[in-house]
Each structure stands twice: as C-alpha cells, then as structure tokens.
C-alpha cells in the first residue's frame, strides 16, 4: 500500500478543512511548494493536490501553483478540484500531471466522464467519490466540494463505471476527514470485497501509524493523508514502509 500525501489549496495557501466545512479552515503554509518539497524528502512517489477553490466554484485560481509543482518533477501528481470539462483535463495531463481526479461530474454526468476515460485512458483518471453514511450505513455521494448531498450510493456509482475500464477510485468518508478520528475501516473492507479489481484509495481520519497498517490489511492500494502529516502525528520512521521513495529519490 502506498501513502500519498495531500496538499489542499485555497487562495494559494496550503490549508485543511474540517469535514469539508469551508468555514472551518486551518492554514498550514503560505508556501505550498515547501510542503511539496517536504513530502518528497520523506520519500513520497506521488502527491495528491486538491484545488478547493475549483471544487467549490469551478475557478482555476490555483492552476499556476499546480503546474509549478508538476514542473519540479520530484514526485508524480494526481490533481482534482473543479475539473468539469475535457479541456481542463487535457490541459493538466499535457502539463505533466500523472492522474486527474474527477469528482462532481463523475456523479452528475457519468456518460460524459466515461467518454473522457476512453479519450485519455482509464489509468489516468481517478474517480473521487466523497461519501456520508445514511441512517442505514449506506455510503451516499456528496458533490461540489461536499456542499451538496445526493442519494446515489457509492456501490451503484462504481458499478456504473465498471464496463468503462475503471482503475482508480478515491473514496473519502467526509465525517472522518480532518478529524484525526481513525479511518472507516469497515467501509474500505466492503469496497475491496465488492470491487476487488479496483485500485482503491482511502481518505479521511488517518491519525497514527497503526491506521496505515490497518488500511493495508483492508486491501486498499493507497491512502491519502494530509492533516496527520502536516501536524507530524506519525514519525518519519513509521511512514517509511508506505513511501516508495523513502530510500531513493524520484528519477527526473
């Protein structure tokens, strides 16, 4: 299992939100590049970058920062937030981004996103499904920076892409995001059980090294973590087993 450190961008700064609440923001750095370089120094092979402004409004105010990180070529990038048309997807991929993360559009316009996957290749697209559990424990999808709650289940959404060659799904349990309360292991075990061929990425709740080991045991391919790393809740030594380049730098 691979640990993919996260950088959330808002107004050009590296921030974290609590459970997707834009009014509950903590600024961790005014220099996202420094955070990126730190992650690379730990041994990250990939870094997950979210344009929160884009996710909320569709604006691309942080695009320059994203492209500057890609130009450093010290880690691969997967980038999401406000990617609502094929032109923006192509622009990022042509700028050297390895994978794009498609969220709201993947929920609201699946036929369109399936066409994008065929256009650019399924392996370069990560479907970002953000969920809240309903009263029966069913994960239901939220969209538009988690501001809009829908009724579509995670399982139905993934099934709808199965025939399109879906490879990567990033699933965030919103209630756990930024809370350092531990991941929803039950959710990810069920996801891997239902769709064992999908490369699942878990997000939300990581607080200690034991969470990483438990997620690996769930069978997920990767875990996204931001707050726990920014607040140094896990030591460098504890992180190393999950960072592919911990002992050797990325070739440029």
C-alpha positions as CSV (number, residue, x, y, z in Angstrom):
1,X,0.0,0.0,0.0
2,X,1.2,3.5,-0.9
3,X,0.9,6.6,1.2
4,X,0.1,9.6,-1.0
5,X,0.5,12.9,1.0
6,X,-2.1,15.6,0.3
7,X,-1.9,19.3,-0.4
8,X,-5.2,21.2,-0.3
9,X,-5.0,24.6,-2.0
10,X,-7.2,27.5,-1.2
11,X,-6.3,31.1,-2.1
12,X,-2.8,30.0,-3.0
13,X,-2.2,28.5,0.5
14,X,-1.9,25.0,1.9
15,X,-4.9,24.5,4.1
16,X,-7.1,21.8,5.6
17,X,-10.8,21.9,6.2
18,X,-12.7,20.1,8.9
19,X,-15.3,17.7,7.4
20,X,-15.4,19.7,4.2
21,X,-16.5,22.9,6.0
22,X,-15.1,26.0,4.3
23,X,-15.7,28.0,7.4
24,X,-13.6,25.6,9.5
25,X,-10.2,26.1,7.8
26,X,-6.7,25.9,9.1
27,X,-3.8,27.4,7.1
28,X,-0.7,25.3,7.4
29,X,1.6,27.1,4.9
30,X,1.5,30.1,2.7
31,X,4.1,28.3,0.5
32,X,2.7,25.1,-0.9
33,X,5.9,24.4,-2.7
34,X,7.7,24.0,0.7
35,X,5.1,21.4,1.8
36,X,5.5,19.6,-1.5
37,X,9.3,19.5,-1.1
38,X,8.9,18.2,2.4
39,X,6.7,15.3,1.2
40,X,9.3,14.5,-1.5
41,X,12.1,14.5,1.1
42,X,10.1,11.9,3.1
43,X,10.0,9.6,0.1
44,X,6.7,10.2,-1.5
45,X,6.4,9.0,-5.0
46,X,3.1,10.8,-5.6
47,X,1.4,13.8,-4.1
48,X,-2.3,14.4,-4.1
49,X,-3.3,18.0,-4.8
50,X,-6.8,19.4,-4.4
51,X,-7.9,22.8,-5.7
52,X,-10.5,23.6,-3.1
53,X,-11.5,26.9,-4.9
54,X,-12.0,24.9,-8.0
55,X,-14.1,22.2,-6.2
56,X,-16.3,24.9,-4.8
57,X,-16.8,27.3,-7.6
58,X,-15.1,25.9,-10.7
59,X,-12.5,28.7,-10.6
60,X,-8.9,27.8,-11.5
61,X,-7.1,30.3,-9.4
62,X,-4.6,27.8,-8.1
63,X,-3.7,26.3,-11.6
64,X,-0.4,28.1,-11.7
65,X,0.7,26.6,-8.4
66,X,-0.3,23.1,-9.6
67,X,1.6,23.4,-12.8
68,X,4.7,24.7,-11.0
69,X,4.7,21.6,-8.8
70,X,4.5,19.4,-11.8
71,X,7.5,21.2,-13.4
72,X,9.6,20.2,-10.4
73,X,9.4,16.6,-11.4
74,X,10.4,15.3,-8.0
75,X,7.1,13.4,-7.5
76,X,4.1,12.4,-9.6
77,X,0.9,14.4,-9.1
78,X,-2.7,13.4,-9.1
79,X,-4.8,16.6,-9.1
80,X,-8.5,17.3,-8.6
81,X,-10.9,20.1,-7.8
82,X,-13.2,21.8,-10.4
83,X,-12.4,19.5,-13.4
84,X,-15.7,19.8,-15.2
85,X,-14.8,19.7,-18.8
86,X,-12.4,17.7,-21.0
87,X,-10.3,20.8,-22.0
88,X,-9.2,21.2,-18.3
89,X,-8.5,17.6,-18.0
90,X,-6.3,17.6,-21.1
91,X,-4.6,20.8,-20.0
92,X,-3.4,19.2,-16.8
93,X,-2.3,15.9,-18.4
94,X,-0.4,17.8,-21.0
95,X,1.3,19.9,-18.2
96,X,2.7,16.7,-16.8
97,X,0.1,15.7,-14.3
98,X,0.0,11.9,-14.0
99,X,-3.6,11.5,-13.0
100,X,-6.7,13.7,-12.8
101,X,-9.3,13.3,-10.1
102,X,-12.9,13.7,-11.3
103,X,-15.5,14.3,-8.6
104,X,-18.8,16.0,-9.0
105,X,-19.0,15.5,-12.8
106,X,-18.4,11.7,-12.3
107,X,-21.6,11.7,-10.2
108,X,-23.8,14.0,-12.2
109,X,-22.7,13.2,-15.8
110,X,-21.3,9.6,-15.8
111,X,-21.7,9.1,-19.6
112,X,-19.6,12.2,-20.2
113,X,-16.9,11.0,-17.8
114,X,-16.9,7.5,-19.3
115,X,-16.1,9.2,-22.6
116,X,-13.3,11.2,-21.1
117,X,-11.8,7.9,-19.7
118,X,-11.8,6.4,-23.2
119,X,-10.3,9.6,-24.6
120,X,-7.3,10.0,-22.2
121,X,-7.1,6.4,-20.9
122,X,-8.7,4.9,-17.8
123,X,-5.5,4.6,-15.8
124,X,-5.0,8.4,-15.9
125,X,-8.4,9.1,-14.3
126,X,-9.2,8.7,-10.6
127,X,-12.9,8.9,-9.7
128,X,-13.2,10.9,-6.5
129,X,-16.3,9.7,-4.6
130,X,-16.9,11.5,-1.3
131,X,-19.5,9.9,0.9
132,X,-21.6,10.3,4.0
133,X,-23.2,7.3,5.6
134,X,-27.0,7.4,5.7
135,X,-29.1,6.1,8.6
136,X,-28.7,2.5,7.3
137,X,-25.0,2.8,7.0
138,X,-25.1,3.1,3.1
139,X,-22.4,5.4,1.7
140,X,-24.1,8.2,-0.3
141,X,-22.2,10.5,-2.6
142,X,-21.8,14.3,-2.0
143,X,-20.7,16.7,-4.6
144,X,-19.4,20.3,-5.3
145,X,-16.9,20.5,-2.5
146,X,-19.1,18.4,-0.3
147,X,-21.7,21.2,-0.2
148,X,-24.5,19.1,-2.0
149,X,-25.6,15.7,-0.6
150,X,-27.0,13.2,-3.1
151,X,-28.9,9.9,-2.9
152,X,-26.7,7.8,-5.2
153,X,-24.8,5.1,-3.3
154,X,-21.1,4.5,-3.7
155,X,-21.7,1.0,-4.9
156,X,-24.1,2.0,-7.7
157,X,-21.8,4.7,-8.8
158,X,-18.8,2.4,-9.1
159,X,-20.9,-0.3,-10.8
160,X,-21.8,2.3,-13.4
161,X,-18.2,2.7,-14.5
162,X,-17.2,-1.0,-14.4
163,X,-17.6,-1.5,-18.1
164,X,-15.5,1.6,-18.9
165,X,-12.3,0.0,-17.5
166,X,-12.3,1.9,-14.3
167,X,-9.0,1.5,-12.4
168,X,-8.7,4.1,-9.6
169,X,-11.4,5.2,-7.1
170,X,-10.6,7.6,-4.3
171,X,-13.2,7.3,-1.5
172,X,-13.4,9.9,1.2
173,X,-15.5,9.4,4.3
174,X,-16.4,13.1,4.9
175,X,-17.2,12.5,8.6
176,X,-13.7,11.4,9.2
177,X,-11.9,14.0,7.1
178,X,-9.6,16.3,9.1
179,X,-10.9,14.8,12.3
180,X,-7.9,12.5,13.2
181,X,-10.5,10.0,14.5
182,X,-9.3,7.0,12.5
183,X,-10.4,5.8,9.1
184,X,-13.7,4.0,8.3
185,X,-12.1,0.5,8.0
186,X,-15.5,-1.2,7.6
187,X,-16.2,1.0,4.5
188,X,-12.9,0.1,2.8
189,X,-13.1,-3.6,3.6
190,X,-16.6,-3.6,2.0
191,X,-15.3,-1.6,-1.0
192,X,-12.5,-4.1,-1.7
193,X,-14.8,-7.0,-1.1
194,X,-17.4,-5.7,-3.7
195,X,-14.9,-4.5,-6.3
196,X,-11.6,-6.3,-5.7
197,X,-10.1,-5.3,-9.1
198,X,-10.4,-1.6,-8.4
199,X,-7.3,0.2,-7.0
200,X,-9.0,1.8,-4.0
201,X,-7.6,4.9,-2.4
202,X,-8.8,5.6,1.2
203,X,-9.1,9.1,2.6
204,X,-10.2,10.5,5.9
205,X,-9.3,10.0,9.5
206,X,-5.6,8.8,9.5
207,X,-4.1,9.8,12.8
208,X,-1.4,7.3,13.7
209,X,0.9,4.7,12.1
210,X,-1.5,1.9,13.2
211,X,-4.1,3.3,10.9
212,X,-1.8,2.8,7.9
213,X,-1.2,-0.8,8.8
214,X,-4.9,-1.4,9.3
215,X,-5.7,0.1,5.9
216,X,-3.1,-2.0,4.3
217,X,-4.8,-5.0,5.8
218,X,-8.1,-3.9,4.3
219,X,-6.6,-4.3,0.9
220,X,-6.6,-0.7,-0.4
221,X,-4.0,0.2,-2.9
222,X,-3.2,3.7,-1.4
223,X,-4.1,6.0,1.4
224,X,-4.4,9.8,1.2
225,X,-3.3,11.7,4.3
226,X,-2.9,15.4,4.9
227,X,-3.5,16.6,8.4
228,X,-1.7,13.8,10.2
229,X,1.4,14.6,8.1
230,X,1.2,18.3,8.4
231,X,0.9,18.0,12.2
232,X,3.6,15.4,12.3
233,X,1.4,12.8,14.1
234,X,3.4,10.0,12.5
235,X,7.2,9.8,12.7
236,X,9.4,9.6,9.6
237,X,10.4,6.1,10.5
238,X,6.8,5.0,10.9
239,X,6.0,6.5,7.5
240,X,8.8,4.9,5.6
241,X,7.2,1.5,4.9
242,X,4.4,3.2,3.0
243,X,6.5,5.7,1.0
244,X,8.0,4.1,-2.1
245,X,10.9,6.5,-2.5
246,X,11.9,6.7,1.2
247,X,15.3,5.3,0.4
248,X,15.9,6.6,-3.1
249,X,14.8,9.8,-4.9
250,X,12.5,10.0,-7.9
251,X,14.3,9.9,-11.2
252,X,13.8,13.1,-13.1
